Amino acid sequence: MSSNLKNFRILVVDDEPLIRQSLCEILRIDGYKVQMAASAEEAQEIIAQQSIDVVVTDLKLPKLSGVELLKWSKEKYPTVEFILITGYGCVETAVEAMKEGAFEYITKPINDEEIKILIRNIVDKKSILSENQALKEELKKERPASFAGMIGSSERIRKIYHTVQCVADSNATILITGESGTGKGMVAKAIHQSDKTRKDKRFIEVSCGALSETLLESELFGHVKGAFTGAIKDKEGRFEYADGGTIFLDEIDTFSPELQVKLLRVLQDGVFERVGDNKTLKAHARVIVATNKDLLELIEDGEFREDLYYRINVINIKMPPLRERKEDLEGLVAFFVTECARKNNKKIEGVSPEVMALFQDYAWPGNIRELQNAIEGAV
């Protein structure tokens, strides 16, 4: 067992002794240090006196509620993570609690594996934050020109390099946001290539916006013969094909409500069915998603599920537009010129100062993709 787990402290808060004791036993089996509290007030005393990493609490408690305990803790001890336990009738309250800073919620009856996975995700998250802190000094010393196919040495892009290194070996779902053409797909590939356990497995990219709902469902989950018109034989889906590797879902914002539910089930329970089949299959791929839209706005408009947003937004990487990292422009230009010259068997010395000045003055609304296309067209 890693030292991270040995030193990880969990506080279980529930007024029902059997549930409290059962949860403690489940978590202690995995080697965590677990304490118990029968009320929010007792929990407050423990949190104030000891170093607690995560609180697993029932939403409904005798006096102060689980949400009130969460708010109190986030104000005084913001690094403590919370998992809320709720009945099906209180899911809306639990989702609201996530806005207040809860890591996740689970519904009764409690699934042993689900709570273990959530705790493991919090361990990963805290480990990543710790590593990020340790790497801050390195950021000041190192100025890499490229990393895993990404080009640039600006402060913002170097932070992304290190974030990629920190999150690569975790199992957490990653959301990459940013304008079109900023290199979200390249970051997803860099994460996969930096993952010690997955880099030799498949990296599967799906451009979700390019497919209709029916085709996308079949592409992701597969189908059986006769599932729909044209389904002349069984087909393996991308989640199956990516087994043990990484699946990258670009333009996640284009998912229909029905597909959002299916993806939520994959992320929550790790299972799915092929279209037209009732046999449940296991998903063993790491999921990375990307969007150029504001998902919170889509949630407000009723176009994107709030619970799915919190599932995919465990770790967020925001890609800056090219206009905000102009110091990387020369390196990007040099890279694309060299690549284009090689592909076209041409000898090109570089770009004149006059052309580079024009490039620096231009806003590049299409970002890196527009720059690449412009250079390819010129060469």
C-alpha positions as CSV (number, residue, x, y, z in Angstrom):
1,M,0.0,0.0,0.0
2,S,1.2,3.5,-0.8
3,S,2.1,6.0,1.8
4,N,-0.8,8.2,0.4
5,L,-3.3,5.6,1.6
6,K,-1.7,4.9,4.9
7,N,-1.8,8.6,5.9
8,F,-5.3,9.2,4.4
9,R,-7.8,10.1,7.1
10,I,-11.6,9.6,6.6
11,L,-14.4,10.7,8.9
12,V,-17.7,8.9,8.6
13,V,-20.8,10.9,9.9
14,D,-24.1,9.1,10.3
15,D,-26.7,9.0,13.1
16,E,-27.5,5.3,12.3
17,P,-24.9,3.1,14.1
18,L,-25.1,0.1,11.7
19,I,-24.5,2.3,8.6
20,R,-21.7,4.1,10.4
21,Q,-20.0,0.9,11.5
22,S,-20.5,-0.8,8.1
23,L,-18.9,2.1,6.2
24,C,-16.0,2.2,8.5
25,E,-15.3,-1.5,8.1
26,I,-15.5,-1.2,4.3
27,L,-12.9,1.6,4.2
28,R,-10.6,0.2,6.9
29,I,-10.2,-3.0,4.7
30,D,-8.5,-0.8,2.1
31,G,-6.1,0.5,4.8
32,Y,-7.5,4.0,5.4
33,K,-7.5,5.6,8.9
34,V,-11.3,5.9,9.6
35,Q,-13.0,7.7,12.5
36,M,-16.7,8.0,13.3
37,A,-19.2,10.7,14.4
38,A,-22.9,10.4,15.2
39,S,-23.7,14.0,14.5
40,A,-22.5,17.1,12.6
41,E,-21.6,18.7,15.9
42,E,-19.3,15.8,16.9
43,A,-17.8,15.9,13.4
44,Q,-17.0,19.6,13.7
45,E,-15.0,18.9,16.9
46,I,-13.0,16.1,15.2
47,I,-12.3,18.2,12.0
48,A,-11.2,21.1,14.2
49,Q,-8.8,19.0,16.2
50,Q,-7.4,16.6,13.7
51,S,-6.2,16.5,10.1
52,I,-9.1,15.0,8.1
53,D,-8.8,14.4,4.3
54,V,-12.4,13.4,3.5
55,V,-15.8,13.4,5.3
56,V,-18.4,10.9,4.2
57,T,-21.7,12.1,5.7
58,D,-25.4,11.5,5.5
59,L,-27.3,14.4,4.1
60,K,-29.9,14.2,6.9
61,L,-28.6,14.4,10.5
62,P,-30.4,15.2,13.8
63,K,-29.5,18.9,14.1
64,L,-27.1,20.4,11.7
65,S,-27.5,18.7,8.2
66,G,-24.7,17.3,6.1
67,V,-24.9,20.3,3.9
68,E,-24.5,22.7,6.8
69,L,-21.5,20.7,8.0
70,L,-20.1,21.0,4.4
71,K,-20.5,24.8,4.4
72,W,-19.0,25.2,7.8
73,S,-16.0,23.0,6.8
74,K,-15.4,24.7,3.4
75,E,-15.2,28.1,5.2
76,K,-12.8,27.0,7.9
77,Y,-11.0,23.9,6.4
78,P,-11.4,24.2,2.6
79,T,-9.1,21.3,1.8
80,V,-11.4,18.7,3.4
81,E,-13.3,16.9,0.7
82,F,-16.9,15.8,1.2
83,I,-18.9,12.8,-0.1
84,L,-22.7,13.1,0.7
85,I,-25.0,10.1,1.2
86,T,-28.6,10.7,0.2
87,G,-31.8,8.9,-0.5
88,Y,-33.3,9.1,-4.0
89,G,-35.7,11.8,-2.9
90,C,-32.9,14.1,-2.0
91,V,-30.7,13.9,-5.1
92,E,-31.6,17.5,-6.0
93,T,-30.3,18.7,-2.6
94,A,-27.1,16.7,-3.1
95,V,-26.5,18.2,-6.5
96,E,-26.9,21.7,-4.9
97,A,-24.4,20.7,-2.3
98,M,-21.9,19.9,-5.0
99,K,-22.1,23.6,-6.0
100,E,-21.1,24.4,-2.4
101,G,-18.0,22.3,-2.9
102,A,-18.9,18.6,-2.3
103,F,-16.7,16.2,-4.2
104,E,-19.6,13.8,-5.0
105,Y,-22.8,12.2,-3.7
106,I,-24.0,8.6,-3.6
107,T,-27.5,7.3,-3.2
108,K,-28.7,4.7,-0.8
109,P,-28.4,1.7,-0.6
110,I,-24.6,2.3,-0.6
111,N,-22.6,0.4,-3.1
112,D,-19.3,-0.7,-1.6
113,E,-17.3,-0.5,-4.8
114,E,-18.8,3.0,-5.6
115,I,-17.7,4.5,-2.3
116,K,-14.2,2.9,-2.7
117,I,-13.8,4.4,-6.2
118,L,-14.8,7.8,-5.0
119,I,-12.3,7.7,-2.2
120,R,-9.6,6.5,-4.6
121,N,-10.4,9.5,-6.9
122,I,-10.0,11.9,-3.9
123,V,-6.7,10.3,-3.0
124,D,-5.6,10.8,-6.7
125,K,-6.9,14.4,-6.7
126,K,-5.0,15.3,-3.5
127,S,-1.9,13.6,-4.7
128,I,-2.1,15.6,-8.0
129,L,-2.5,18.9,-6.1
130,S,0.5,18.0,-3.9
131,E,2.7,17.1,-6.9
132,N,1.6,20.3,-8.6
133,Q,2.7,22.3,-5.6
134,A,6.1,20.5,-5.7
135,L,6.5,21.3,-9.4
136,K,5.9,25.0,-9.1
137,E,9.6,25.6,-8.4
138,E,10.5,23.5,-11.5
139,L,8.2,25.7,-13.5
140,K,10.5,28.7,-12.7
141,K,13.6,26.8,-13.7
142,E,12.6,24.8,-16.7
143,R,11.5,26.2,-20.0
144,P,10.8,23.2,-22.3
145,A,10.1,24.1,-25.9
146,S,7.9,21.1,-26.3
147,F,6.3,18.2,-24.4
148,A,4.6,15.1,-25.9
149,G,3.9,16.8,-29.2
150,M,2.8,20.1,-27.7
151,I,4.8,23.2,-28.6
152,G,5.5,26.2,-26.5
153,S,7.4,27.6,-23.5
154,S,5.0,30.3,-22.2
155,E,4.1,30.3,-18.6
156,R,0.5,29.1,-19.3
157,I,1.5,26.3,-21.6
158,R,4.3,25.1,-19.2
159,K,1.7,24.8,-16.5
160,I,-0.3,22.6,-18.8
161,Y,2.8,20.4,-19.4
162,H,3.1,19.8,-15.7
163,T,-0.6,19.3,-15.2
164,V,-0.5,16.6,-17.9
165,Q,2.4,14.9,-16.0
166,C,0.6,15.0,-12.7
167,V,-2.8,13.7,-13.9
168,A,-1.5,11.1,-16.4
169,D,-1.3,8.1,-14.1
170,S,-4.6,8.8,-12.2
171,N,-8.0,7.2,-13.2
172,A,-9.8,10.5,-12.9
173,T,-12.0,11.7,-15.8
174,I,-10.6,14.9,-17.4
175,L,-12.4,17.8,-19.0
176,I,-10.4,19.8,-21.5
177,T,-12.0,23.2,-22.4
178,G,-11.0,25.9,-24.8
179,E,-11.8,27.5,-28.1
180,S,-11.7,25.5,-31.3
181,G,-8.2,24.9,-32.6
182,T,-6.4,25.4,-29.3
183,G,-5.0,21.9,-29.2
184,K,-7.4,20.0,-26.9
185,G,-6.9,16.8,-28.8
186,M,-3.1,17.1,-28.5
187,V,-3.4,17.5,-24.8
188,A,-5.5,14.4,-24.6
189,K,-2.9,12.4,-26.5
190,A,-0.2,13.8,-24.3
191,I,-2.0,12.6,-21.2
192,H,-2.3,9.1,-22.8
193,Q,1.4,9.0,-23.8
194,S,2.4,10.1,-20.3
195,D,0.4,7.4,-18.6
196,K,2.7,4.5,-17.6
197,T,-0.1,1.9,-17.6
198,R,-2.0,3.0,-20.7
199,K,0.5,4.4,-23.1
200,D,1.0,1.1,-24.9
201,K,-2.7,0.6,-25.2
202,R,-5.1,2.2,-27.7
203,F,-5.9,6.0,-27.8
204,I,-9.3,6.3,-29.4
205,E,-10.6,9.7,-30.5
206,V,-14.2,10.2,-31.3
207,S,-15.4,13.5,-32.9
208,C,-18.9,13.4,-31.4
209,G,-20.2,16.4,-33.3
210,A,-19.6,14.8,-36.7
211,L,-22.0,11.9,-36.1
212,S,-25.8,11.7,-35.7
213,E,-27.3,10.5,-32.4
214,T,-27.9,7.0,-33.7
215,L,-24.5,6.6,-35.3
216,L,-22.7,8.1,-32.3
217,E,-24.5,5.7,-29.9
218,S,-23.5,2.7,-32.1
219,E,-19.9,4.1,-32.5
220,L,-19.4,4.4,-28.8
221,F,-21.2,1.4,-27.5
222,G,-21.4,-0.9,-30.5
223,H,-24.5,-2.8,-31.7
224,V,-25.8,-6.3,-32.4
225,K,-27.1,-7.6,-35.7
226,G,-30.6,-6.3,-36.5
227,A,-30.5,-3.5,-33.9
228,F,-31.5,-1.0,-36.6
229,T,-31.7,-0.8,-40.4
230,G,-28.3,-1.5,-41.8
231,A,-27.0,-3.4,-38.8
232,I,-26.1,-6.5,-40.7
233,K,-23.6,-7.9,-38.2
234,D,-22.4,-7.3,-34.6
235,K,-20.1,-4.4,-34.1
236,E,-17.7,-3.6,-31.3
237,G,-18.0,-0.1,-29.9
238,R,-15.2,2.4,-29.2
239,F,-15.4,1.8,-25.4
240,E,-14.7,-1.9,-26.0
241,Y,-12.0,-1.2,-28.6
242,A,-10.3,1.2,-26.2
243,D,-10.1,-1.5,-23.5
244,G,-7.3,-0.7,-21.1
245,G,-6.4,2.5,-23.0
246,T,-7.9,6.0,-23.4
247,I,-11.1,7.2,-25.1
248,F,-11.2,10.9,-26.0
249,L,-14.7,12.3,-26.6
250,D,-14.4,15.6,-28.4
251,E,-17.4,18.0,-28.5
252,I,-19.1,16.4,-25.5
253,D,-21.6,19.2,-25.6
254,T,-23.3,17.7,-28.7
255,F,-24.5,14.6,-26.8
256,S,-28.3,14.1,-26.8
257,P,-30.1,13.8,-23.4
258,E,-30.3,10.0,-24.0
259,L,-26.6,9.7,-24.7
260,Q,-25.8,11.8,-21.7
261,V,-27.6,9.3,-19.5
262,K,-25.6,6.4,-21.1
263,L,-22.3,8.2,-20.6
264,L,-23.2,9.0,-17.0
265,R,-23.8,5.3,-16.4
266,V,-20.4,4.5,-17.8
267,L,-18.7,7.0,-15.6
268,Q,-20.7,6.1,-12.4
269,D,-20.9,2.3,-12.8
270,G,-18.4,1.4,-15.5
271,V,-20.9,-0.5,-17.5
272,F,-22.9,-0.3,-20.8
273,E,-24.8,-2.3,-23.3
274,R,-24.5,-2.5,-27.1
275,V,-27.4,-1.0,-29.0
276,G,-30.1,-3.7,-29.3
277,D,-28.6,-6.0,-26.7
278,N,-29.3,-6.5,-23.0
279,K,-25.9,-8.0,-22.1
280,T,-24.0,-5.7,-19.8
281,L,-20.4,-5.0,-20.6
282,K,-17.6,-3.5,-18.5
283,A,-15.8,-0.3,-19.6
284,H,-12.1,-0.4,-18.8
285,A,-11.0,2.8,-20.7
286,R,-9.9,6.1,-19.2
287,V,-12.2,8.8,-20.3
288,I,-11.1,12.3,-21.4
289,V,-13.7,14.7,-22.8
290,A,-13.4,18.1,-24.5
291,T,-15.7,21.0,-25.4
292,N,-15.4,24.5,-26.8
293,K,-18.7,25.5,-25.2
294,D,-19.6,26.8,-21.7
295,L,-21.2,23.7,-20.2
296,L,-22.5,25.7,-17.2
297,E,-24.5,27.8,-19.7
298,L,-25.8,24.7,-21.4
299,I,-26.9,23.4,-17.9
300,E,-28.8,26.7,-17.3
301,D,-30.5,26.2,-20.7
302,G,-31.5,22.7,-19.9
303,E,-29.2,21.2,-22.6
304,F,-26.7,19.4,-20.5
305,R,-27.1,17.3,-17.3
306,E,-25.7,18.9,-14.2
307,D,-24.8,15.5,-12.6
308,L,-22.9,14.5,-15.8
309,Y,-21.0,17.8,-15.6
310,Y,-19.8,17.1,-12.1
311,R,-18.8,13.6,-13.2
312,I,-16.6,14.7,-16.1
313,N,-15.2,17.8,-14.4
314,V,-13.1,16.0,-11.8
315,I,-10.0,17.6,-13.4
316,N,-10.3,20.6,-15.7
317,I,-7.6,21.7,-18.1
318,K,-8.3,25.0,-19.8
319,M,-6.4,25.6,-23.1
320,P,-5.6,29.3,-23.7
321,P,-6.3,30.8,-27.2
322,L,-3.2,31.6,-29.3
323,R,-3.8,35.3,-29.0
324,E,-3.1,34.9,-25.2
325,R,0.2,33.0,-25.7
326,K,1.9,35.0,-28.5
327,E,5.3,34.2,-27.0
328,D,4.8,30.7,-28.3
329,L,4.1,31.9,-31.9
330,E,7.7,31.7,-33.2
331,G,8.2,28.2,-31.9
332,L,4.9,27.0,-33.5
333,V,5.7,28.7,-36.8
334,A,9.1,27.1,-36.9
335,F,7.6,23.7,-36.1
336,F,4.9,23.9,-38.8
337,V,7.3,25.3,-41.4
338,T,9.7,22.4,-40.8
339,E,7.0,19.8,-40.9
340,C,5.4,21.2,-44.1
341,A,8.8,21.4,-45.8
342,R,9.6,17.8,-44.9
343,K,6.2,16.5,-46.2
344,N,6.6,18.5,-49.4
345,N,10.3,17.8,-50.0
346,K,11.1,21.4,-49.9
347,K,14.0,23.4,-48.4
348,I,12.7,26.4,-46.5
349,E,15.0,28.6,-44.4
350,G,12.3,30.0,-42.2
351,V,9.9,33.0,-42.0
352,S,11.0,36.6,-42.7
353,P,10.8,39.1,-39.9
354,E,8.1,41.0,-41.8
355,V,5.9,37.9,-42.1
356,M,6.5,37.1,-38.4
357,A,5.5,40.7,-37.5
358,L,2.2,40.2,-39.4
359,F,1.6,36.9,-37.6
360,Q,2.2,38.6,-34.2
361,D,-0.3,41.4,-35.1
362,Y,-3.0,38.9,-36.2
363,A,-5.6,37.7,-33.6
364,W,-5.8,34.1,-34.9
365,P,-9.4,33.4,-34.2
366,G,-9.0,29.9,-35.4
367,N,-6.0,29.4,-33.1
368,I,-3.3,26.8,-33.7
369,R,-5.3,25.1,-36.4
370,E,-5.7,28.3,-38.4
371,L,-1.9,28.9,-38.1
372,Q,-1.1,25.4,-39.3
373,N,-3.5,25.7,-42.2
374,A,-2.0,29.1,-43.2
375,I,1.5,27.8,-43.2
376,E,0.6,24.6,-45.1
377,G,-1.2,26.8,-47.7
378,A,1.9,29.0,-48.1
379,V,4.3,26.1,-48.4
